[in-house]
Amino acid sequence: MASNSSSSNRINVPEAKQALSNMKFEIANEMGVNLTKGYNGNLSSKDNGTVGGMMVKRMIEDYQRQASNTVK
């Protein structure tokens, strides 16, 4: 099914945009990926995928911590 939007990378919570950007640059820095503001087409798919995968992993870990604190 095709999407009607021009990009599937929309942020559903606009207030989170800066936090996600900060996380992306922090993770890229930790992993030694030379991420710059703007165009990063010179980076490999592996580097970009690794940064994105680590972002997802951290978001899941944060959610699990929050959920476990709520259950107490």
PEJOJO-V260961 format. One record per pair of residues at least 24 apart in sequence whose ideal C-beta (glycine too) atoms are under 10 Angstrom apart, sorted by the first residue. I is the first residue (numbers start at 1). GAP is how many residues later the second one is. D is the distance in whole Angstrom. If there is no record, write none. Layout:
BEGIN
((I & GAP & D) (I & GAP & D))
END
This chain:
BEGIN
((20 & 35 & 7) (20 & 39 & 9) (23 & 28 & 9) (23 & 31 & 9) (23 & 32 & 6) (23 & 35 & 7) (23 & 36 & 8) (23 & 39 & 10) (24 & 24 & 10) (24 & 27 & 6) (24 & 28 & 8) (24 & 30 & 9) (24 & 31 & 6) (25 & 26 & 9) (26 & 25 & 10) (26 & 28 & 10) (26 & 29 & 10) (26 & 32 & 9) (27 & 24 & 5) (27 & 25 & 9) (27 & 26 & 9) (27 & 27 & 5) (27 & 28 & 6) (27 & 30 & 9) (27 & 31 & 7) (28 & 26 & 9) (28 & 27 & 10) (30 & 24 & 8))
END
